[in-house]
Amino acid sequence: MNENTIFVLLLAAVLILYMLPTLIAFARDLRRRRAVTIFNIILGWTLIGWIFVFLWAALGEPQPEEA
């Protein structure tokens, strides 16, 4: 593989991992998924901030289903 291809794949993997709390929040249809996204972008680069947002996304209350 070309060095550039490996770099792009590695960068994509890092971005997916960085945005994992946001992906979880949208997949679980959380009420505050936009807030999770904003906090993830702003505080996600710190390990403590990323863990906080990850737990918020994983343990947060999803929107109630409409009948």
PDBQT receptor file of N, H, CA, C and O in Angstrom, charges set to zero:
ATOM      1  N   MET A   1       0.826  -1.183   0.000  1.00  0.00    +0.000 N 
ATOM      2  CA  MET A   1       0.000   0.000   0.000  1.00  0.00    +0.000 C 
ATOM      3  C   MET A   1       0.865   1.240   0.000  1.00  0.00    +0.000 C 
ATOM      4  O   MET A   1       1.992   1.247   0.496  1.00  0.00    +0.000 OA
ATOM      5  N   ASN A   2       0.316   2.263  -0.558  1.00  0.00    +0.000 N 
ATOM      6  H   ASN A   2      -0.599   2.257  -0.961  1.00  0.00    +0.000 HD
ATOM      7  CA  ASN A   2       0.996   3.547  -0.619  1.00  0.00    +0.000 C 
ATOM      8  C   ASN A   2       0.962   4.207   0.763  1.00  0.00    +0.000 C 
ATOM      9  O   ASN A   2       0.017   3.997   1.524  1.00  0.00    +0.000 OA
ATOM     10  N   GLU A   3       1.973   4.993   1.087  1.00  0.00    +0.000 N 
ATOM     11  H   GLU A   3       2.740   5.164   0.469  1.00  0.00    +0.000 HD
ATOM     12  CA  GLU A   3       2.018   5.690   2.374  1.00  0.00    +0.000 C 
ATOM     13  C   GLU A   3       0.823   6.611   2.547  1.00  0.00    +0.000 C 
ATOM     14  O   GLU A   3       0.280   6.723   3.646  1.00  0.00    +0.000 OA
ATOM     15  N   ASN A   4       0.407   7.273   1.474  1.00  0.00    +0.000 N 
ATOM     16  H   ASN A   4       0.847   7.183   0.581  1.00  0.00    +0.000 HD
ATOM     17  CA  ASN A   4      -0.726   8.192   1.554  1.00  0.00    +0.000 C 
ATOM     18  C   ASN A   4      -2.021   7.444   1.847  1.00  0.00    +0.000 C 
ATOM     19  O   ASN A   4      -2.872   7.946   2.582  1.00  0.00    +0.000 OA
ATOM     20  N   THR A   5      -2.177   6.258   1.284  1.00  0.00    +0.000 N 
ATOM     21  H   THR A   5      -1.486   5.851   0.687  1.00  0.00    +0.000 HD
ATOM     22  CA  THR A   5      -3.376   5.469   1.521  1.00  0.00    +0.000 C 
ATOM     23  C   THR A   5      -3.450   5.045   2.985  1.00  0.00    +0.000 C 
ATOM     24  O   THR A   5      -4.516   5.110   3.597  1.00  0.00    +0.000 OA
ATOM     25  N   ILE A   6      -2.344   4.619   3.539  1.00  0.00    +0.000 N 
ATOM     26  H   ILE A   6      -1.478   4.565   3.041  1.00  0.00    +0.000 HD
ATOM     27  CA  ILE A   6      -2.298   4.222   4.945  1.00  0.00    +0.000 C 
ATOM     28  C   ILE A   6      -2.613   5.416   5.834  1.00  0.00    +0.000 C 
ATOM     29  O   ILE A   6      -3.343   5.285   6.816  1.00  0.00    +0.000 OA
ATOM     30  N   PHE A   7      -2.068   6.574   5.497  1.00  0.00    +0.000 N 
ATOM     31  H   PHE A   7      -1.474   6.680   4.699  1.00  0.00    +0.000 HD
ATOM     32  CA  PHE A   7      -2.329   7.785   6.269  1.00  0.00    +0.000 C 
ATOM     33  C   PHE A   7      -3.815   8.145   6.248  1.00  0.00    +0.000 C 
ATOM     34  O   PHE A   7      -4.380   8.478   7.289  1.00  0.00    +0.000 OA
ATOM     35  N   VAL A   8      -4.443   8.083   5.095  1.00  0.00    +0.000 N 
ATOM     36  H   VAL A   8      -3.984   7.813   4.249  1.00  0.00    +0.000 HD
ATOM     37  CA  VAL A   8      -5.865   8.415   4.970  1.00  0.00    +0.000 C 
ATOM     38  C   VAL A   8      -6.714   7.419   5.755  1.00  0.00    +0.000 C 
ATOM     39  O   VAL A   8      -7.662   7.825   6.428  1.00  0.00    +0.000 OA
ATOM     40  N   LEU A   9      -6.401   6.133   5.686  1.00  0.00    +0.000 N 
ATOM     41  H   LEU A   9      -5.631   5.803   5.139  1.00  0.00    +0.000 HD
ATOM     42  CA  LEU A   9      -7.151   5.131   6.427  1.00  0.00    +0.000 C 
ATOM     43  C   LEU A   9      -6.991   5.322   7.932  1.00  0.00    +0.000 C 
ATOM     44  O   LEU A   9      -7.960   5.194   8.681  1.00  0.00    +0.000 OA
ATOM     45  N   LEU A  10      -5.789   5.625   8.374  1.00  0.00    +0.000 N 
ATOM     46  H   LEU A  10      -5.002   5.729   7.766  1.00  0.00    +0.000 HD
ATOM     47  CA  LEU A  10      -5.535   5.880   9.782  1.00  0.00    +0.000 C 
ATOM     48  C   LEU A  10      -6.275   7.132  10.251  1.00  0.00    +0.000 C 
ATOM     49  O   LEU A  10      -6.849   7.139  11.340  1.00  0.00    +0.000 OA
ATOM     50  N   LEU A  11      -6.265   8.174   9.449  1.00  0.00    +0.000 N 
ATOM     51  H   LEU A  11      -5.799   8.168   8.564  1.00  0.00    +0.000 HD
ATOM     52  CA  LEU A  11      -6.973   9.408   9.779  1.00  0.00    +0.000 C 
ATOM     53  C   LEU A  11      -8.476   9.161   9.870  1.00  0.00    +0.000 C 
ATOM     54  O   LEU A  11      -9.128   9.679  10.776  1.00  0.00    +0.000 OA
ATOM     55  N   ALA A  12      -9.030   8.388   8.957  1.00  0.00    +0.000 N 
ATOM     56  H   ALA A  12      -8.500   7.967   8.220  1.00  0.00    +0.000 HD
ATOM     57  CA  ALA A  12     -10.459   8.060   8.990  1.00  0.00    +0.000 C 
ATOM     58  C   ALA A  12     -10.801   7.261  10.255  1.00  0.00    +0.000 C 
ATOM     59  O   ALA A  12     -11.833   7.510  10.879  1.00  0.00    +0.000 OA
ATOM     60  N   ALA A  13      -9.956   6.317  10.632  1.00  0.00    +0.000 N 
ATOM     61  H   ALA A  13      -9.118   6.115  10.125  1.00  0.00    +0.000 HD
ATOM     62  CA  ALA A  13     -10.192   5.526  11.842  1.00  0.00    +0.000 C 
ATOM     63  C   ALA A  13     -10.162   6.408  13.086  1.00  0.00    +0.000 C 
ATOM     64  O   ALA A  13     -10.987   6.237  13.984  1.00  0.00    +0.000 OA
ATOM     65  N   VAL A  14      -9.233   7.336  13.147  1.00  0.00    +0.000 N 
ATOM     66  H   VAL A  14      -8.563   7.474  12.418  1.00  0.00    +0.000 HD
ATOM     67  CA  VAL A  14      -9.133   8.240  14.293  1.00  0.00    +0.000 C 
ATOM     68  C   VAL A  14     -10.359   9.149  14.364  1.00  0.00    +0.000 C 
ATOM     69  O   VAL A  14     -10.889   9.384  15.450  1.00  0.00    +0.000 OA
ATOM     70  N   LEU A  15     -10.811   9.658  13.233  1.00  0.00    +0.000 N 
ATOM     71  H   LEU A  15     -10.380   9.468  12.351  1.00  0.00    +0.000 HD
ATOM     72  CA  LEU A  15     -11.995  10.517  13.222  1.00  0.00    +0.000 C 
ATOM     73  C   LEU A  15     -13.251   9.763  13.645  1.00  0.00    +0.000 C 
ATOM     74  O   LEU A  15     -14.091  10.312  14.358  1.00  0.00    +0.000 OA
ATOM     75  N   ILE A  16     -13.385   8.527  13.219  1.00  0.00    +0.000 N 
ATOM     76  H   ILE A  16     -12.702   8.081  12.640  1.00  0.00    +0.000 HD
ATOM     77  CA  ILE A  16     -14.537   7.720  13.626  1.00  0.00    +0.000 C 
ATOM     78  C   ILE A  16     -14.494   7.470  15.132  1.00  0.00    +0.000 C 
ATOM     79  O   ILE A  16     -15.521   7.565  15.805  1.00  0.00    +0.000 OA
ATOM     80  N   LEU A  17     -13.328   7.154  15.659  1.00  0.00    +0.000 N 
ATOM     81  H   LEU A  17     -12.494   7.077  15.113  1.00  0.00    +0.000 HD
ATOM     82  CA  LEU A  17     -13.189   6.942  17.098  1.00  0.00    +0.000 C 
ATOM     83  C   LEU A  17     -13.471   8.227  17.867  1.00  0.00    +0.000 C 
ATOM     84  O   LEU A  17     -14.126   8.192  18.909  1.00  0.00    +0.000 OA
ATOM     85  N   TYR A  18     -12.989   9.352  17.370  1.00  0.00    +0.000 N 
ATOM     86  H   TYR A  18     -12.457   9.380  16.524  1.00  0.00    +0.000 HD
ATOM     87  CA  TYR A  18     -13.200  10.647  18.015  1.00  0.00    +0.000 C 
ATOM     88  C   TYR A  18     -14.686  10.996  18.063  1.00  0.00    +0.000 C 
ATOM     89  O   TYR A  18     -15.165  11.521  19.068  1.00  0.00    +0.000 OA
ATOM     90  N   MET A  19     -15.413  10.709  16.992  1.00  0.00    +0.000 N 
ATOM     91  H   MET A  19     -15.023  10.282  16.176  1.00  0.00    +0.000 HD
ATOM     92  CA  MET A  19     -16.829  11.053  16.906  1.00  0.00    +0.000 C 
ATOM     93  C   MET A  19     -17.737   9.916  17.358  1.00  0.00    +0.000 C 
ATOM     94  O   MET A  19     -18.949   9.995  17.158  1.00  0.00    +0.000 OA
ATOM     95  N   LEU A  20     -17.199   8.875  17.952  1.00  0.00    +0.000 N 
ATOM     96  H   LEU A  20     -16.215   8.811  18.114  1.00  0.00    +0.000 HD
ATOM     97  CA  LEU A  20     -17.992   7.738  18.401  1.00  0.00    +0.000 C 
ATOM     98  C   LEU A  20     -19.132   8.127  19.347  1.00  0.00    +0.000 C 
ATOM     99  O   LEU A  20     -20.235   7.607  19.181  1.00  0.00    +0.000 OA
ATOM    100  N   PRO A  21     -18.930   9.009  20.325  1.00  0.00    +0.000 N 
ATOM    101  CA  PRO A  21     -20.067   9.400  21.165  1.00  0.00    +0.000 C 
ATOM    102  C   PRO A  21     -21.211  10.031  20.370  1.00  0.00    +0.000 C 
ATOM    103  O   PRO A  21     -22.379   9.780  20.666  1.00  0.00    +0.000 OA
ATOM    104  N   THR A  22     -20.891  10.833  19.382  1.00  0.00    +0.000 N 
ATOM    105  H   THR A  22     -19.942  11.037  19.142  1.00  0.00    +0.000 HD
ATOM    106  CA  THR A  22     -21.926  11.433  18.542  1.00  0.00    +0.000 C 
ATOM    107  C   THR A  22     -22.652  10.367  17.741  1.00  0.00    +0.000 C 
ATOM    108  O   THR A  22     -23.877  10.403  17.628  1.00  0.00    +0.000 OA
ATOM    109  N   LEU A  23     -21.916   9.428  17.188  1.00  0.00    +0.000 N 
ATOM    110  H   LEU A  23     -20.921   9.398  17.280  1.00  0.00    +0.000 HD
ATOM    111  CA  LEU A  23     -22.548   8.347  16.431  1.00  0.00    +0.000 C 
ATOM    112  C   LEU A  23     -23.463   7.518  17.320  1.00  0.00    +0.000 C 
ATOM    113  O   LEU A  23     -24.540   7.108  16.888  1.00  0.00    +0.000 OA
ATOM    114  N   ILE A  24     -23.047   7.267  18.554  1.00  0.00    +0.000 N 
ATOM    115  H   ILE A  24     -22.172   7.600  18.905  1.00  0.00    +0.000 HD
ATOM    116  CA  ILE A  24     -23.870   6.518  19.498  1.00  0.00    +0.000 C 
ATOM    117  C   ILE A  24     -25.131   7.312  19.853  1.00  0.00    +0.000 C 
ATOM    118  O   ILE A  24     -26.225   6.752  19.919  1.00  0.00    +0.000 OA
ATOM    119  N   ALA A  25     -24.970   8.613  20.080  1.00  0.00    +0.000 N 
ATOM    120  H   ALA A  25     -24.081   9.068  20.027  1.00  0.00    +0.000 HD
ATOM    121  CA  ALA A  25     -26.119   9.447  20.439  1.00  0.00    +0.000 C 
ATOM    122  C   ALA A  25     -27.167   9.453  19.332  1.00  0.00    +0.000 C 
ATOM    123  O   ALA A  25     -28.362   9.368  19.616  1.00  0.00    +0.000 OA
ATOM    124  N   PHE A  26     -26.743   9.551  18.092  1.00  0.00    +0.000 N 
ATOM    125  H   PHE A  26     -25.772   9.620  17.861  1.00  0.00    +0.000 HD
ATOM    126  CA  PHE A  26     -27.697   9.543  16.984  1.00  0.00    +0.000 C 
ATOM    127  C   PHE A  26     -28.288   8.158  16.766  1.00  0.00    +0.000 C 
ATOM    128  O   PHE A  26     -29.459   8.039  16.404  1.00  0.00    +0.000 OA
ATOM    129  N   ALA A  27     -27.504   7.114  16.979  1.00  0.00    +0.000 N 
ATOM    130  H   ALA A  27     -26.553   7.211  17.273  1.00  0.00    +0.000 HD
ATOM    131  CA  ALA A  27     -28.018   5.757  16.810  1.00  0.00    +0.000 C 
ATOM    132  C   ALA A  27     -29.050   5.424  17.884  1.00  0.00    +0.000 C 
ATOM    133  O   ALA A  27     -30.015   4.709  17.615  1.00  0.00    +0.000 OA
ATOM    134  N   ARG A  28     -28.852   5.937  19.099  1.00  0.00    +0.000 N 
ATOM    135  H   ARG A  28     -28.067   6.518  19.317  1.00  0.00    +0.000 HD
ATOM    136  CA  ARG A  28     -29.790   5.683  20.195  1.00  0.00    +0.000 C 
ATOM    137  C   ARG A  28     -30.928   6.689  20.218  1.00  0.00    +0.000 C 
ATOM    138  O   ARG A  28     -31.842   6.562  21.034  1.00  0.00    +0.000 OA
ATOM    139  N   ASP A  29     -30.895   7.692  19.337  1.00  0.00    +0.000 N 
ATOM    140  H   ASP A  29     -30.153   7.796  18.674  1.00  0.00    +0.000 HD
ATOM    141  CA  ASP A  29     -31.930   8.718  19.225  1.00  0.00    +0.000 C 
ATOM    142  C   ASP A  29     -32.128   9.447  20.557  1.00  0.00    +0.000 C 
ATOM    143  O   ASP A  29     -33.242   9.554  21.068  1.00  0.00    +0.000 OA
ATOM    144  N   LEU A  30     -31.005   9.947  21.106  1.00  0.00    +0.000 N 
ATOM    145  H   LEU A  30     -30.099   9.860  20.691  1.00  0.00    +0.000 HD
ATOM    146  CA  LEU A  30     -31.066  10.670  22.372  1.00  0.00    +0.000 C 
ATOM    147  C   LEU A  30     -31.777  12.001  22.208  1.00  0.00    +0.000 C 
ATOM    148  O   LEU A  30     -31.771  12.606  21.136  1.00  0.00    +0.000 OA
ATOM    149  N   ARG A  31     -32.388  12.441  23.296  1.00  0.00    +0.000 N 
ATOM    150  H   ARG A  31     -32.393  11.950  24.167  1.00  0.00    +0.000 HD
ATOM    151  CA  ARG A  31     -33.068  13.738  23.280  1.00  0.00    +0.000 C 
ATOM    152  C   ARG A  31     -32.074  14.868  23.033  1.00  0.00    +0.000 C 
ATOM    153  O   ARG A  31     -32.360  15.786  22.265  1.00  0.00    +0.000 OA
ATOM    154  N   ARG A  32     -30.937  14.811  23.661  1.00  0.00    +0.000 N 
ATOM    155  H   ARG A  32     -30.704  14.066  24.285  1.00  0.00    +0.000 HD
ATOM    156  CA  ARG A  32     -29.947  15.899  23.604  1.00  0.00    +0.000 C 
ATOM    157  C   ARG A  32     -28.776  15.553  22.683  1.00  0.00    +0.000 C 
ATOM    158  O   ARG A  32     -27.628  15.862  23.002  1.00  0.00    +0.000 OA
ATOM    159  N   ARG A  33     -29.051  14.926  21.565  1.00  0.00    +0.000 N 
ATOM    160  H   ARG A  33     -29.984  14.675  21.306  1.00  0.00    +0.000 HD
ATOM    161  CA  ARG A  33     -27.965  14.481  20.690  1.00  0.00    +0.000 C 
ATOM    162  C   ARG A  33     -27.182  15.642  20.089  1.00  0.00    +0.000 C 
ATOM    163  O   ARG A  33     -25.992  15.499  19.805  1.00  0.00    +0.000 OA
ATOM    164  N   ARG A  34     -27.819  16.776  19.893  1.00  0.00    +0.000 N 
ATOM    165  H   ARG A  34     -28.785  16.893  20.123  1.00  0.00    +0.000 HD
ATOM    166  CA  ARG A  34     -27.084  17.944  19.387  1.00  0.00    +0.000 C 
ATOM    167  C   ARG A  34     -26.106  18.462  20.433  1.00  0.00    +0.000 C 
ATOM    168  O   ARG A  34     -24.991  18.864  20.098  1.00  0.00    +0.000 OA
ATOM    169  N   ALA A  35     -26.514  18.455  21.690  1.00  0.00    +0.000 N 
ATOM    170  H   ALA A  35     -27.420  18.129  21.962  1.00  0.00    +0.000 HD
ATOM    171  CA  ALA A  35     -25.617  18.875  22.767  1.00  0.00    +0.000 C 
ATOM    172  C   ALA A  35     -24.447  17.905  22.886  1.00  0.00    +0.000 C 
ATOM    173  O   ALA A  35     -23.308  18.323  23.097  1.00  0.00    +0.000 OA
ATOM    174  N   VAL A  36     -24.727  16.616  22.753  1.00  0.00    +0.000 N 
ATOM    175  H   VAL A  36     -25.652  16.276  22.582  1.00  0.00    +0.000 HD
ATOM    176  CA  VAL A  36     -23.653  15.617  22.773  1.00  0.00    +0.000 C 
ATOM    177  C   VAL A  36     -22.658  15.912  21.654  1.00  0.00    +0.000 C 
ATOM    178  O   VAL A  36     -21.447  15.846  21.863  1.00  0.00    +0.000 OA
ATOM    179  N   THR A  37     -23.164  16.233  20.476  1.00  0.00    +0.000 N 
ATOM    180  H   THR A  37     -24.148  16.286  20.306  1.00  0.00    +0.000 HD
ATOM    181  CA  THR A  37     -22.294  16.532  19.337  1.00  0.00    +0.000 C 
ATOM    182  C   THR A  37     -21.426  17.754  19.608  1.00  0.00    +0.000 C 
ATOM    183  O   THR A  37     -20.225  17.736  19.340  1.00  0.00    +0.000 OA
ATOM    184  N   ILE A  38     -22.026  18.810  20.136  1.00  0.00    +0.000 N 
ATOM    185  H   ILE A  38     -23.002  18.825  20.354  1.00  0.00    +0.000 HD
ATOM    186  CA  ILE A  38     -21.273  20.039  20.408  1.00  0.00    +0.000 C 
ATOM    187  C   ILE A  38     -20.202  19.791  21.465  1.00  0.00    +0.000 C 
ATOM    188  O   ILE A  38     -19.054  20.201  21.295  1.00  0.00    +0.000 OA
ATOM    189  N   PHE A  39     -20.573  19.120  22.556  1.00  0.00    +0.000 N 
ATOM    190  H   PHE A  39     -21.506  18.787  22.694  1.00  0.00    +0.000 HD
ATOM    191  CA  PHE A  39     -19.588  18.823  23.604  1.00  0.00    +0.000 C 
ATOM    192  C   PHE A  39     -18.498  17.888  23.079  1.00  0.00    +0.000 C 
ATOM    193  O   PHE A  39     -17.334  18.015  23.459  1.00  0.00    +0.000 OA
ATOM    194  N   ASN A  40     -18.870  16.955  22.213  1.00  0.00    +0.000 N 
ATOM    195  H   ASN A  40     -19.815  16.852  21.904  1.00  0.00    +0.000 HD
ATOM    196  CA  ASN A  40     -17.874  16.048  21.648  1.00  0.00    +0.000 C 
ATOM    197  C   ASN A  40     -16.852  16.818  20.811  1.00  0.00    +0.000 C 
ATOM    198  O   ASN A  40     -15.651  16.561  20.898  1.00  0.00    +0.000 OA
ATOM    199  N   ILE A  41     -17.327  17.750  20.011  1.00  0.00    +0.000 N 
ATOM    200  H   ILE A  41     -18.302  17.959  19.940  1.00  0.00    +0.000 HD
ATOM    201  CA  ILE A  41     -16.420  18.527  19.168  1.00  0.00    +0.000 C 
ATOM    202  C   ILE A  41     -15.528  19.429  20.015  1.00  0.00    +0.000 C 
ATOM    203  O   ILE A  41     -14.331  19.543  19.753  1.00  0.00    +0.000 OA
ATOM    204  N   ILE A  42     -16.113  20.074  21.035  1.00  0.00    +0.000 N 
ATOM    205  H   ILE A  42     -17.086  19.982  21.247  1.00  0.00    +0.000 HD
ATOM    206  CA  ILE A  42     -15.358  21.040  21.842  1.00  0.00    +0.000 C 
ATOM    207  C   ILE A  42     -14.445  20.357  22.863  1.00  0.00    +0.000 C 
ATOM    208  O   ILE A  42     -13.285  20.742  23.004  1.00  0.00    +0.000 OA
ATOM    209  N   LEU A  43     -14.960  19.338  23.581  1.00  0.00    +0.000 N 
ATOM    210  H   LEU A  43     -15.903  19.025  23.466  1.00  0.00    +0.000 HD
ATOM    211  CA  LEU A  43     -14.198  18.736  24.673  1.00  0.00    +0.000 C 
ATOM    212  C   LEU A  43     -13.639  17.355  24.355  1.00  0.00    +0.000 C 
ATOM    213  O   LEU A  43     -12.926  16.775  25.173  1.00  0.00    +0.000 OA
ATOM    214  N   GLY A  44     -13.953  16.823  23.180  1.00  0.00    +0.000 N 
ATOM    215  H   GLY A  44     -14.532  17.294  22.515  1.00  0.00    +0.000 HD
ATOM    216  CA  GLY A  44     -13.552  15.463  22.855  1.00  0.00    +0.000 C 
ATOM    217  C   GLY A  44     -12.057  15.254  22.775  1.00  0.00    +0.000 C 
ATOM    218  O   GLY A  44     -11.586  14.127  22.933  1.00  0.00    +0.000 OA
ATOM    219  N   TRP A  45     -11.302  16.302  22.535  1.00  0.00    +0.000 N 
ATOM    220  H   TRP A  45     -11.684  17.217  22.407  1.00  0.00    +0.000 HD
ATOM    221  CA  TRP A  45      -9.854  16.149  22.412  1.00  0.00    +0.000 C 
ATOM    222  C   TRP A  45      -9.202  15.866  23.762  1.00  0.00    +0.000 C 
ATOM    223  O   TRP A  45      -8.086  15.351  23.817  1.00  0.00    +0.000 OA
ATOM    224  N   THR A  46      -9.899  16.204  24.859  1.00  0.00    +0.000 N 
ATOM    225  H   THR A  46     -10.806  16.623  24.814  1.00  0.00    +0.000 HD
ATOM    226  CA  THR A  46      -9.380  15.845  26.180  1.00  0.00    +0.000 C 
ATOM    227  C   THR A  46      -9.914  14.460  26.519  1.00  0.00    +0.000 C 
ATOM    228  O   THR A  46     -11.064  14.152  26.207  1.00  0.00    +0.000 OA
ATOM    229  N   LEU A  47      -9.137  13.660  27.122  1.00  0.00    +0.000 N 
ATOM    230  H   LEU A  47      -8.203  13.910  27.375  1.00  0.00    +0.000 HD
ATOM    231  CA  LEU A  47      -9.565  12.295  27.444  1.00  0.00    +0.000 C 
ATOM    232  C   LEU A  47     -10.749  12.305  28.407  1.00  0.00    +0.000 C 
ATOM    233  O   LEU A  47     -11.692  11.532  28.237  1.00  0.00    +0.000 OA
ATOM    234  N   ILE A  48     -10.705  13.174  29.415  1.00  0.00    +0.000 N 
ATOM    235  H   ILE A  48      -9.939  13.801  29.553  1.00  0.00    +0.000 HD
ATOM    236  CA  ILE A  48     -11.799  13.254  30.381  1.00  0.00    +0.000 C 
ATOM    237  C   ILE A  48     -13.076  13.730  29.695  1.00  0.00    +0.000 C 
ATOM    238  O   ILE A  48     -14.155  13.201  29.961  1.00  0.00    +0.000 OA
ATOM    239  N   GLY A  49     -12.964  14.715  28.823  1.00  0.00    +0.000 N 
ATOM    240  H   GLY A  49     -12.087  15.145  28.607  1.00  0.00    +0.000 HD
ATOM    241  CA  GLY A  49     -14.134  15.211  28.094  1.00  0.00    +0.000 C 
ATOM    242  C   GLY A  49     -14.720  14.148  27.187  1.00  0.00    +0.000 C 
ATOM    243  O   GLY A  49     -15.940  14.013  27.099  1.00  0.00    +0.000 OA
ATOM    244  N   TRP A  50     -13.867  13.388  26.509  1.00  0.00    +0.000 N 
ATOM    245  H   TRP A  50     -12.875  13.497  26.580  1.00  0.00    +0.000 HD
ATOM    246  CA  TRP A  50     -14.347  12.336  25.611  1.00  0.00    +0.000 C 
ATOM    247  C   TRP A  50     -15.050  11.234  26.407  1.00  0.00    +0.000 C 
ATOM    248  O   TRP A  50     -16.094  10.739  25.984  1.00  0.00    +0.000 OA
ATOM    249  N   ILE A  51     -14.489  10.848  27.552  1.00  0.00    +0.000 N 
ATOM    250  H   ILE A  51     -13.640  11.250  27.896  1.00  0.00    +0.000 HD
ATOM    251  CA  ILE A  51     -15.115   9.822  28.388  1.00  0.00    +0.000 C 
ATOM    252  C   ILE A  51     -16.470  10.312  28.899  1.00  0.00    +0.000 C 
ATOM    253  O   ILE A  51     -17.441   9.556  28.897  1.00  0.00    +0.000 OA
ATOM    254  N   PHE A  52     -16.542  11.572  29.336  1.00  0.00    +0.000 N 
ATOM    255  H   PHE A  52     -15.753  12.187  29.338  1.00  0.00    +0.000 HD
ATOM    256  CA  PHE A  52     -17.797  12.149  29.806  1.00  0.00    +0.000 C 
ATOM    257  C   PHE A  52     -18.855  12.110  28.702  1.00  0.00    +0.000 C 
ATOM    258  O   PHE A  52     -19.982  11.683  28.949  1.00  0.00    +0.000 OA
ATOM    259  N   VAL A  53     -18.515  12.543  27.510  1.00  0.00    +0.000 N 
ATOM    260  H   VAL A  53     -17.599  12.891  27.310  1.00  0.00    +0.000 HD
ATOM    261  CA  VAL A  53     -19.475  12.569  26.417  1.00  0.00    +0.000 C 
ATOM    262  C   VAL A  53     -19.840  11.149  25.985  1.00  0.00    +0.000 C 
ATOM    263  O   VAL A  53     -20.989  10.888  25.631  1.00  0.00    +0.000 OA
ATOM    264  N   PHE A  54     -18.879  10.237  26.012  1.00  0.00    +0.000 N 
ATOM    265  H   PHE A  54     -17.945  10.450  26.300  1.00  0.00    +0.000 HD
ATOM    266  CA  PHE A  54     -19.162   8.845  25.669  1.00  0.00    +0.000 C 
ATOM    267  C   PHE A  54     -20.170   8.235  26.646  1.00  0.00    +0.000 C 
ATOM    268  O   PHE A  54     -21.117   7.567  26.230  1.00  0.00    +0.000 OA
ATOM    269  N   LEU A  55     -19.964   8.466  27.942  1.00  0.00    +0.000 N 
ATOM    270  H   LEU A  55     -19.194   9.008  28.280  1.00  0.00    +0.000 HD
ATOM    271  CA  LEU A  55     -20.892   7.935  28.936  1.00  0.00    +0.000 C 
ATOM    272  C   LEU A  55     -22.267   8.589  28.804  1.00  0.00    +0.000 C 
ATOM    273  O   LEU A  55     -23.289   7.922  28.967  1.00  0.00    +0.000 OA
ATOM    274  N   TRP A  56     -22.296   9.870  28.515  1.00  0.00    +0.000 N 
ATOM    275  H   TRP A  56     -21.466  10.412  28.382  1.00  0.00    +0.000 HD
ATOM    276  CA  TRP A  56     -23.556  10.575  28.306  1.00  0.00    +0.000 C 
ATOM    277  C   TRP A  56     -24.315   9.955  27.135  1.00  0.00    +0.000 C 
ATOM    278  O   TRP A  56     -25.522   9.730  27.221  1.00  0.00    +0.000 OA
ATOM    279  N   ALA A  57     -23.617   9.685  26.062  1.00  0.00    +0.000 N 
ATOM    280  H   ALA A  57     -22.636   9.868  25.992  1.00  0.00    +0.000 HD
ATOM    281  CA  ALA A  57     -24.260   9.096  24.886  1.00  0.00    +0.000 C 
ATOM    282  C   ALA A  57     -24.695   7.656  25.147  1.00  0.00    +0.000 C 
ATOM    283  O   ALA A  57     -25.753   7.232  24.683  1.00  0.00    +0.000 OA
ATOM    284  N   ALA A  58     -23.887   6.911  25.882  1.00  0.00    +0.000 N 
ATOM    285  H   ALA A  58     -23.027   7.255  26.258  1.00  0.00    +0.000 HD
ATOM    286  CA  ALA A  58     -24.189   5.497  26.112  1.00  0.00    +0.000 C 
ATOM    287  C   ALA A  58     -25.279   5.294  27.160  1.00  0.00    +0.000 C 
ATOM    288  O   ALA A  58     -26.051   4.340  27.070  1.00  0.00    +0.000 OA
ATOM    289  N   LEU A  59     -25.350   6.175  28.145  1.00  0.00    +0.000 N 
ATOM    290  H   LEU A  59     -24.723   6.951  28.218  1.00  0.00    +0.000 HD
ATOM    291  CA  LEU A  59     -26.285   5.991  29.256  1.00  0.00    +0.000 C 
ATOM    292  C   LEU A  59     -27.457   6.953  29.230  1.00  0.00    +0.000 C 
ATOM    293  O   LEU A  59     -28.364   6.836  30.054  1.00  0.00    +0.000 OA
ATOM    294  N   GLY A  60     -27.461   7.903  28.301  1.00  0.00    +0.000 N 
ATOM    295  H   GLY A  60     -26.725   7.998  27.631  1.00  0.00    +0.000 HD
ATOM    296  CA  GLY A  60     -28.522   8.908  28.244  1.00  0.00    +0.000 C 
ATOM    297  C   GLY A  60     -29.875   8.305  27.901  1.00  0.00    +0.000 C 
ATOM    298  O   GLY A  60     -29.974   7.198  27.372  1.00  0.00    +0.000 OA
ATOM    299  N   GLU A  61     -30.911   9.070  28.220  1.00  0.00    +0.000 N 
ATOM    300  H   GLU A  61     -30.830   9.970  28.649  1.00  0.00    +0.000 HD
ATOM    301  CA  GLU A  61     -32.278   8.617  27.973  1.00  0.00    +0.000 C 
ATOM    302  C   GLU A  61     -32.682   8.905  26.543  1.00  0.00    +0.000 C 
ATOM    303  O   GLU A  61     -32.646  10.057  26.111  1.00  0.00    +0.000 OA
ATOM    304  N   PRO A  62     -33.072   7.869  25.793  1.00  0.00    +0.000 N 
ATOM    305  CA  PRO A  62     -33.515   8.105  24.415  1.00  0.00    +0.000 C 
ATOM    306  C   PRO A  62     -34.895   8.754  24.379  1.00  0.00    +0.000 C 
ATOM    307  O   PRO A  62     -35.622   8.749  25.372  1.00  0.00    +0.000 OA
ATOM    308  N   GLN A  63     -35.240   9.305  23.236  1.00  0.00    +0.000 N 
ATOM    309  H   GLN A  63     -34.649   9.308  22.429  1.00  0.00    +0.000 HD
ATOM    310  CA  GLN A  63     -36.562   9.902  23.068  1.00  0.00    +0.000 C 
ATOM    311  C   GLN A  63     -37.631   8.820  23.162  1.00  0.00    +0.000 C 
ATOM    312  O   GLN A  63     -37.436   7.700  22.691  1.00  0.00    +0.000 OA
ATOM    313  N   PRO A  64     -38.769   9.168  23.779  1.00  0.00    +0.000 N 
ATOM    314  CA  PRO A  64     -39.842   8.174  23.824  1.00  0.00    +0.000 C 
ATOM    315  C   PRO A  64     -40.407   7.921  22.430  1.00  0.00    +0.000 C 
ATOM    316  O   PRO A  64     -40.477   8.826  21.599  1.00  0.00    +0.000 OA
ATOM    317  N   GLU A  65     -40.806   6.681  22.192  1.00  0.00    +0.000 N 
ATOM    318  H   GLU A  65     -40.749   5.945  22.867  1.00  0.00    +0.000 HD
ATOM    319  CA  GLU A  65     -41.364   6.342  20.899  1.00  0.00    +0.000 C 
ATOM    320  C   GLU A  65     -42.809   6.825  20.823  1.00  0.00    +0.000 C 
ATOM    321  O   GLU A  65     -43.589   6.683  21.765  1.00  0.00    +0.000 OA
ATOM    322  N   GLU A  66     -43.138   7.401  19.665  1.00  0.00    +0.000 N 
ATOM    323  H   GLU A  66     -42.505   7.516  18.900  1.00  0.00    +0.000 HD
ATOM    324  CA  GLU A  66     -44.510   7.867  19.461  1.00  0.00    +0.000 C 
ATOM    325  C   GLU A  66     -45.353   6.727  18.939  1.00  0.00    +0.000 C 
ATOM    326  O   GLU A  66     -44.922   5.961  18.076  1.00  0.00    +0.000 OA
ATOM    327  N   ALA A  67     -46.560   6.621  19.470  1.00  0.00    +0.000 N 
ATOM    328  H   ALA A  67     -46.910   7.243  20.170  1.00  0.00    +0.000 HD
ATOM    329  CA  ALA A  67     -47.447   5.524  19.051  1.00  0.00    +0.000 C 
ATOM    330  C   ALA A  67     -48.249   5.894  17.829  1.00  0.00    +0.000 C 
ATOM    331  O   ALA A  67     -49.043   5.089  17.344  1.00  0.00    +0.000 OA
TER     332      ALA A  67
